[in-house]
């Protein structure tokens, strides 16, 4: 983001900004063209979601490496709302031999212009009106027309990549997961979770990391807003739900670890509530299990009809560096609640 030129920034604003006439034109065109498209029941896409830092990017990259799926790639930016233009312009991007670089997260995950990323949230920002502008992001149900337009968007991207299936990672999808599961009945939705304390510490660390990044580079903050990423940093917005712990953000300070553990509890209380609906295409996956049991990914790949499951980077855990936390940093009640919730999620997870 810091390397974006003045003209790159202008281009991003024109094609992504909610207030841009150009981006509004492409969004309206997308909706108009989707009116007669209704093939969602025939596709077998894979959606990956969960709270940020749950291992969703690692799973996305591993599955995408098999070569069976299309996705929305970095090289499609900033033309996300126009798959045709994105496809044309992506041909001018570097080839697959382009050198990879590390993400700003500092987590060792590498990417280049041919890597998949969570970029489809641009569509949902346009669809949901003022929802994205709120101080919090709440669970909601998209309309059928919105789901149809989204399905058409994915169809066009798959068409231009000569693929029958798409793989999409979007952490915000857990907020609209019930609607997605009911609409894309033959698709699978993978919901990742990991050990609550290490997950909360990872979220907290990234929040501090992106506060520094956003303070140093103003366009990095604008960029995150344009693509719908508000998981941490100066534009952070808590996820809230219609559950017992849904309004946790009123009781904790986001500059303390307890806040992020409370966010974990709120999010996965909602996920557990969704899991109890027993929608057959929602699959809970423990990231620790993926790291510790190599056979598990093979079983998942079989369920998802992935043939080249041996390709891609194996999963590795980073939980160990969070084992020596100061016990005073964490509220005992939060720790107990999260551990119990983690146990129940594990009971329902894919084995």
BAVEX-375076 format. One line per 4 residues: number of its first residue (from 1); their letters; for each residue x negated, y negated, z negated of N, C-alpha, C. Coordinates in steps of 0.2 Angstrom, whole numbers. Example, Ala and Ser with C-alpha at 12.3 -4.5 7.8 and 13.67 -1.06 7.14 Angstrom:
% BAVEX-375076
1> as> -66:28:-39:-62:22:-39:-66:16:-39; -64:11:-35:-68:5:-36:-64:0:-39 .
% end
This chain:
% BAVEX-375076
1> xxxx> -4:6:0:0:0:0:-4:-6:0; -10:-6:-4:-14:-12:-4:-17:-13:3; -17:-8:7:-21:-8:14:-16:-11:19; -9:-12:17:-5:-14:22:-6:-22:24 .
5> xxxx> -7:-23:31:-8:-29:33:-1:-34:32; -2:-40:34:4:-45:34:9:-42:38; 7:-40:44:12:-38:49:15:-31:47; 11:-27:44:14:-21:42:20:-22:37 .
9> xxxx> 18:-27:32:23:-29:27:30:-31:30; 29:-36:35:34:-38:39:39:-33:42; 35:-28:45:39:-23:49:43:-18:44; 40:-17:38:43:-13:33:49:-17:30 .
13> xxxx> 49:-23:29:55:-27:27:60:-27:32; 58:-28:38:63:-28:44:67:-21:45; 64:-16:44:67:-9:45:69:-6:39; 68:-9:33:70:-5:27:74:-10:22 .
17> xxxx> 73:-16:22:76:-20:17:84:-20:18; 87:-20:12:94:-20:12:97:-26:15; 93:-32:15:96:-38:17:94:-39:25; 90:-35:28:88:-36:34:94:-34:39 .
21> xxxx> 95:-38:44:100:-37:49:98:-31:54; 92:-30:55:89:-25:59:91:-18:55; 89:-17:49:90:-11:45:97:-10:45; 101:-15:44:109:-14:43:111:-12:50 .
25> xxxx> 109:-14:55:111:-12:62:110:-4:63; 104:-2:61:102:5:62:106:9:57; 108:7:51:112:11:47:119:11:49; 122:6:52:128:6:55:129:10:61 .
29> xxxx> 124:10:65:123:15:71:123:22:69; 119:23:64:119:30:61:126:33:59; 129:28:55:136:30:53:141:31:58; 140:27:63:145:28:69:144:34:73 .
33> xxxx> 137:36:74:136:42:78:137:48:74; 138:48:67:139:54:63:146:55:63; 151:51:65:158:52:65:160:59:67; 157:61:72:160:67:75:155:73:74 .
37> xxxx> 150:72:69:145:77:67:148:81:61; 149:87:61:151:91:55:149:98:55; 142:98:55:139:105:55:135:107:49; 136:103:44:133:104:38:133:111:35 .
41> xxxx> 139:115:36:140:121:34:136:127:38; 133:124:43:129:129:48:121:129:46; 119:124:43:112:123:42:110:126:35; 103:128:35:100:131:29:94:126:27 .
45> xxxx> 96:120:25:90:116:23:88:118:16; 82:115:14:80:116:7:79:109:4; 83:108:-2:82:101:-5:78:103:-12; 74:99:-14:70:99:-20:71:93:-24 .
49> xxxx> 72:94:-30:74:89:-35:72:90:-42; 73:86:-46:71:86:-53:68:79:-55; 67:79:-62:64:73:-64:57:72:-61; 54:66:-60:48:65:-57:43:68:-62 .
53> xxxx> 37:71:-59:32:74:-62:33:81:-64; 39:84:-61:41:91:-63:37:96:-58; 33:94:-53:30:98:-49:34:99:-42; 38:94:-41:42:94:-35:38:93:-28 .
57> xxxx> 33:88:-29:29:87:-23:24:93:-21; 22:97:-27:18:103:-26:22:108:-22; 29:109:-24:33:114:-21:35:112:-14; 36:105:-13:37:103:-6:31:104:-1 .
61> xxxx> 25:103:-3:19:104:1:18:111:2; 19:115:-3:18:123:-2:23:125:3; 30:124:3:35:126:7:34:123:14; 32:117:15:31:114:21:25:117:25 .
65> xxxx> 20:119:21:14:122:24:16:128:29; 22:131:27:23:137:31:25:136:38; 27:130:40:28:128:47:35:129:50; 39:131:45:46:133:48:51:127:47 .
69> xxxx> 49:122:44:53:116:42:51:110:45; 56:106:47:55:99:48:56:95:42; 53:89:42:54:85:36:54:77:38; 54:73:33:53:66:34:46:64:32 .
73> xxxx> 42:62:37:34:62:35:32:54:35; 26:54:32:24:47:31:23:43:38; 22:47:43:21:43:49:28:41:52; 33:43:49:40:41:51:41:34:48 .
77> xxxx> 37:31:44:38:25:41:36:19:46; 40:14:45:46:12:41:52:13:45; 52:17:50:58:18:54:63:23:52; 64:24:46:67:30:43:75:30:45 .
81> xxxx> 78:25:46:85:25:48:86:26:55; 81:26:59:82:28:66:77:33:68; 79:39:67:75:45:69:72:45:76; 76:42:81:73:42:87:67:37:88 .
85> xxxx> 67:31:85:61:27:85:56:30:81; 58:33:75:53:36:71:49:41:74; 52:45:78:49:51:82:45:48:88; 47:43:91:43:39:96:36:36:93 .
89> xxxx> 37:32:88:32:29:85:27:34:82; 29:39:79:25:44:76:20:47:80; 21:47:87:17:50:92:10:46:92; 11:40:90:5:35:90:1:36:83 .
93> xxxx> 3:40:79:0:41:72:-6:46:74; -10:46:69:-16:51:69:-14:58:70; -18:62:72:-17:69:73:-17:73:66; -16:79:67:-17:83:61:-24:84:58 .
97> xxxx> -29:81:61:-36:81:59:-37:75:55; -32:71:54:-33:65:50:-36:66:43; -40:62:41:-43:64:34:-38:62:29; -37:66:24:-32:65:18:-35:61:13 .
101> xxxx> -31:58:9:-33:53:4:-28:55:-2; -31:53:-8:-27:54:-14:-21:50:-15; -16:52:-19:-11:48:-20:-13:43:-26; -9:38:-27:-10:33:-32:-9:36:-39 .
105> xxxx> -6:41:-39:-4:45:-46:-10:47:-49; -16:48:-45:-22:51:-48:-21:58:-51; -16:62:-47:-15:69:-49:-18:74:-45; -23:72:-40:-26:76:-36:-22:79:-30 .
109> xxxx> -16:77:-29:-12:78:-23:-14:74:-17; -16:77:-12:-18:73:-6:-13:73:-1; -14:68:4:-9:67:9:-12:63:15; -9:64:21:-10:60:26:-4:58:30 .
113> xxxx> -4:55:36:2:53:39:7:59:41; 4:65:41:8:71:43:11:74:37; 10:71:31:13:74:25:20:72:24; 24:77:21:31:75:20:31:71:13 .
117> xxxx> 36:67:13:37:63:7:44:61:6; 46:59:0:53:57:-2:54:50:1; 57:50:7:58:44:10:66:43:12; 69:48:11:77:48:13:81:44:9 .
121> xxxx> 78:42:3:82:38:-2:84:31:1; 80:29:6:82:23:10:89:23:12; 91:29:15:98:30:17:103:29:11; 101:32:5:106:31:0:106:24:-3 .
125> xxxx> 101:20:-3:101:13:-5:106:10:-1; 106:11:5:111:8:10:118:10:8; 119:16:7:126:19:6:129:18:0; 125:17:-6:128:16:-12:129:9:-15 .
129> xxxx> 128:4:-10:129:-3:-12:125:-5:-18; 128:-8:-23:124:-11:-29:122:-6:-34; 123:1:-32:121:6:-37:113:6:-38; 109:5:-33:102:4:-34:99:-2:-37 .
133> xxxx> 103:-7:-37:101:-13:-40:102:-14:-48; 106:-9:-50:107:-9:-58:101:-8:-62; 102:-9:-68:96:-8:-73:95:-1:-75; 100:3:-73:100:10:-74:102:14:-68 .
137> xxxx> 101:20:-67:103:24:-61:107:29:-64; 113:30:-62:118:34:-65:120:40:-60; 122:46:-62:125:51:-58:131:49:-55; 132:51:-49:138:49:-45:140:54:-40 .
141> xxxx> 145:53:-36:148:57:-31:148:54:-25; 144:55:-20:144:52:-13:151:54:-10; 153:49:-5:159:51:-1:158:56:4; 163:59:7:162:64:12:159:60:18 .
145> xxxx> 161:54:20:158:51:25:151:49:24; 149:48:18:141:47:17:138:53:18; 140:59:15:137:65:16:136:67:23; 142:66:27:141:67:34:136:63:38 .
149> xxxx> 136:57:36:130:53:39:123:55:37; 123:57:31:116:60:29:114:66:32; 119:70:33:118:77:37:116:75:44; 119:70:47:118:69:54:110:66:54 .
153> xxxx> 108:62:49:102:59:49:97:65:49; 98:70:45:93:76:44:93:80:51; 99:81:54:100:84:60:96:81:65; 96:74:66:92:71:71:84:72:70 .
157> xxxx> 82:71:63:75:73:62:73:80:64; 77:85:62:76:91:64:75:92:71; 80:89:75:80:90:82:74:87:85; 71:81:83:65:78:86:59:82:84 .
161> xxxx> 60:86:79:54:90:77:54:98:79; 60:99:83:61:106:86:61:111:80; 65:109:75:66:114:69:73:115:68; 75:120:65:82:122:64:84:120:56 .
165> xxxx> 78:119:52:79:118:45:75:112:43; 77:108:38:73:103:35:72:105:28; 66:102:25:65:102:18:64:95:16; 68:93:11:68:87:8:67:87:1 .
169> xxxx> 62:83:-1:61:82:-9:64:75:-10; 68:75:-15:71:68:-17:73:69:-25; 69:66:-29:70:67:-36:77:64:-38; 79:58:-34:86:55:-36:92:60:-34 .
173> xxxx> 90:65:-30:96:70:-28:99:73:-34; 95:74:-40:99:77:-45:105:73:-48; 105:66:-46:110:62:-48:117:63:-44; 116:66:-38:121:68:-33:121:75:-31 .
177> xxxx> 119:79:-36:117:86:-34:124:90:-33; 129:89:-37:135:93:-36:138:92:-29; 138:85:-27:141:84:-21:137:87:-15; 130:87:-16:126:90:-11:127:97:-10 .
181> xxxx> 127:100:-16:128:108:-16:135:110:-13; 140:106:-14:147:108:-12:147:106:-4; 143:101:-2:144:99:5:139:104:9; 133:105:7:128:109:11:128:116:8 .
185> xxxx> 134:119:9:135:126:6:130:131:7; 127:131:13:122:136:15:115:134:14; 114:128:12:107:126:10:106:127:3; 99:127:1:97:129:-6:95:122:-9 .
189> xxxx> 96:121:-16:94:116:-20:89:118:-25; 83:117:-25:78:119:-30:77:113:-35; 79:115:-41:78:110:-47:72:112:-51; 67:108:-51:61:110:-55:61:107:-62 .
193> xxxx> 59:110:-67:58:108:-74:51:111:-76; 48:107:-81:42:109:-85:42:108:-92; 37:110:-96:37:109:-103:38:102:-105; 43:101:-109:46:94:-110:40:89:-113 .
197> xxxx> 36:91:-117:31:86:-120:26:84:-115; 23:89:-111:18:88:-106:21:84:-101; 28:85:-99:31:82:-94:32:74:-96; 34:73:-102:36:67:-105:29:63:-105 .
201> xxxx> 24:66:-107:17:62:-107:15:61:-100; 16:65:-95:14:63:-88:18:58:-86; 25:57:-87:29:52:-85:27:45:-88; 25:45:-95:23:40:-98:16:37:-95 .
205> xxxx> 11:42:-94:5:40:-91:6:36:-84; 11:39:-80:12:36:-74:15:29:-74; 19:29:-79:22:22:-80:17:17:-81; 12:18:-86:7:14:-87:2:13:-81 .
209> xxxx> 1:18:-77:-3:18:-71:0:13:-66; 7:14:-65:10:10:-60:12:3:-62; 12:2:-69:12:-5:-71:6:-9:-69; 0:-6:-70:-6:-9:-68:-6:-10:-60 .
213> xxxx> -4:-5:-56:-4:-6:-49:1:-11:-47; 7:-11:-50:11:-17:-48:9:-24:-49; 6:-24:-55:3:-31:-57:-3:-33:-53; -6:-28:-50:-12:-30:-46:-10:-31:-39 .
217> xxxx> -5:-28:-36:-3:-28:-29:5:-29:-29; 7:-35:-27:14:-37:-27:18:-33:-22; 15:-31:-16:18:-27:-11:19:-20:-13; 15:-17:-17:16:-11:-20:23:-10:-23 .
221> xxxx> 25:-15:-27:31:-15:-31:37:-16:-26; 36:-20:-21:41:-21:-16:42:-15:-12; 37:-12:-10:37:-5:-6:41:0:-10; 39:1:-17:43:6:-21:51:4:-21 .
225> xxxx> 52:-2:-21:60:-4:-21:63:-2:-14; 59:-4:-8:61:-2:-2:63:5:0; 58:9:-3:59:17:-2:63:20:-8; 65:16:-13:70:19:-18:66:23:-24 .
229> xxxx> 60:21:-25:57:24:-31:56:20:-37; 60:21:-42:60:17:-48:59:22:-54; 55:27:-53:54:32:-59:49:29:-64; 45:24:-62:40:21:-67:37:15:-64 .
233> xxxx> 34:11:-68:31:4:-66:36:-1:-67; 35:-7:-64:38:-13:-66:46:-13:-64; 47:-9:-59:54:-8:-57:58:-2:-60; 55:1:-65:58:7:-68:65:6:-70 .
237> xxxx> 69:11:-69:76:11:-71:77:18:-74; 80:18:-80:81:25:-83:87:28:-79; 87:35:-79:92:39:-77:97:40:-83; 104:38:-81:109:39:-87:114:44:-84 .
241> xxxx> 118:47:-89:123:52:-87:129:52:-92; 134:55:-90:140:55:-94:139:61:-98; 134:61:-103:133:67:-107:132:64:-114; 131:68:-119:130:66:-126:124:62:-127 .
245> xxxx> 118:63:-123:112:59:-123:111:54:-118; 117:53:-114:116:49:-108:114:42:-109; 115:39:-114:113:32:-115:107:31:-120; 102:36:-119:96:36:-123:92:30:-123 .
249> xxxx> 92:26:-117:88:21:-116:89:15:-121; 95:15:-124:97:10:-129:94:10:-136; 91:16:-137:88:18:-143:80:18:-144; 77:18:-138:70:19:-138:66:14:-133 .
253> xxxx> 60:13:-135:56:8:-131:52:12:-126; 52:10:-120:49:13:-114:42:13:-115; 39:9:-119:32:9:-120:29:14:-125; 34:18:-127:32:24:-132:34:30:-129 .
257> xxxx> 30:35:-131:31:42:-128:38:45:-130; 41:43:-136:47:45:-137:53:44:-132; 52:38:-129:57:36:-124:57:41:-118; 51:43:-116:50:47:-110:53:55:-112 .
261> xxxx> 52:56:-118:54:63:-120:62:63:-121; 65:57:-123:72:56:-123:75:56:-116; 71:53:-111:73:53:-104:73:61:-102; 68:64:-103:68:72:-102:74:75:-104 .
265> xxxx> 76:74:-111:82:77:-114:88:75:-110; 89:69:-109:95:66:-105:96:70:-98; 90:70:-95:90:72:-88:92:80:-88; 89:83:-92:89:91:-92:95:93:-96 .
269> xxxx> 98:89:-100:105:90:-102:110:90:-97; 109:85:-92:113:85:-86:112:91:-82; 106:92:-81:105:98:-76:108:104:-79; 107:105:-86:110:111:-89:118:111:-88 .
273> xxxx> 121:106:-88:128:105:-87:130:107:-80; 126:105:-75:127:107:-68:126:114:-67; 121:117:-71:119:124:-70:125:128:-72; 128:126:-77:134:130:-80:140:130:-75 .
277> xxxx> 140:126:-70:145:126:-65:144:132:-61; 138:135:-61:137:141:-57:138:141:-50; 135:135:-47:135:134:-40:130:138:-37; 131:143:-32:127:148:-30:120:145:-27 .
281> xxxx> 121:139:-24:115:137:-20:110:132:-24; 112:132:-31:107:128:-35:103:133:-39; 96:132:-38:91:137:-41:87:133:-46; 87:135:-52:82:132:-57:76:135:-57 .
285> xxxx> 70:131:-57:63:134:-57:59:131:-62; 56:135:-66:51:133:-71:44:132:-67; 41:126:-68:35:125:-64:29:129:-68; 30:130:-74:25:134:-78:25:142:-75 .
289> xxxx> 31:144:-74:32:151:-71:29:151:-64; 29:146:-60:26:146:-54:19:146:-54; 16:143:-59:9:143:-60:6:149:-63; 10:152:-67:8:158:-71:9:165:-68 .
293> xxxx> 14:165:-63:16:171:-60:16:171:-53; 11:173:-50:10:172:-42:16:176:-39; 19:181:-41:24:185:-38:30:180:-37; 31:175:-42:37:172:-42:38:168:-35 .
297> xxxx> 33:164:-33:34:161:-27:36:165:-21; 33:171:-21:35:176:-15:42:178:-16; 45:179:-22:52:180:-23:56:174:-20; 54:168:-22:58:162:-20:58:162:-13 .
301> xxxx> 52:163:-10:51:162:-2:56:167:1; 56:173:-2:61:178:1:68:176:1; 70:173:-5:77:170:-6:78:165:-1; 73:161:1:74:155:5:72:157:13 .
305> xxxx> 71:163:14:69:166:21:63:162:23; 58:162:19:51:159:21:47:164:23; 44:165:29:40:170:31:32:169:29; 30:164:31:22:163:29:21:160:22 .
309> xxxx> 23:163:17:23:161:11:16:161:8; 11:164:11:4:164:9:0:157:10; 3:153:15:0:147:17:1:141:11; -3:136:11:-2:131:7:-6:132:1 .
313> xxxx> -6:126:-4:-11:126:-10:-7:130:-15; -10:134:-19:-7:138:-25:-6:133:-30; -1:134:-34:1:130:-40:-3:130:-45; -5:125:-48:-9:124:-54:-6:120:-59 .
317> xxxx> -7:121:-66:-4:118:-71:-9:112:-74; -6:107:-76:-10:102:-79:-8:100:-86; -4:105:-89:-1:104:-96:-7:104:-101; -12:108:-100:-17:109:-106:-20:102:-108 .
321> xxxx> -20:97:-104:-23:91:-107:-19:87:-111; -12:90:-112:-8:86:-117:-7:90:-123; -11:95:-124:-9:99:-130:-12:96:-137; -16:91:-136:-19:89:-142:-16:82:-144 .
325> xxxx> -10:81:-143:-7:75:-144:-6:73:-152; -7:67:-154:-6:65:-161:2:67:-163; 2:71:-168:9:73:-170:14:67:-171; 11:61:-174:15:56:-176:18:52:-170 .
329> xxxx> 15:54:-164:18:50:-158:25:53:-156; 27:58:-158:33:62:-156:38:63:-162; 44:60:-161:49:61:-166:51:69:-166; 51:71:-172:52:78:-173:59:81:-171 .
333> xxxx> 64:77:-172:70:79:-169:70:79:-161; 67:74:-158:67:75:-151:63:81:-148; 57:82:-152:53:88:-150:58:95:-151; 61:95:-156:66:101:-157:71:102:-152 .
337> xxxx> 74:96:-151:80:96:-146:77:98:-139; 71:95:-137:69:97:-130:66:104:-130; 63:106:-135:61:113:-135:67:118:-134; 72:117:-138:78:121:-137:81:121:-130 .
341> xxxx> 81:115:-127:84:114:-121:80:117:-116; 73:117:-117:68:120:-112:69:128:-112; 71:130:-118:72:138:-119:78:140:-115; 83:135:-115:90:137:-112:89:136:-104 .
345> xxxx> 85:132:-102:83:131:-95:80:137:-92; 75:139:-96:71:145:-95:75:151:-94; 80:152:-98:85:158:-98:88:158:-92; 90:152:-89:94:152:-83:90:151:-76 .
349> xxx> 83:151:-77:79:150:-71:78:156:-67; 76:155:-61:74:160:-56:68:164:-59; 69:171:-59:64:176:-61:63:181:-56 .
% end
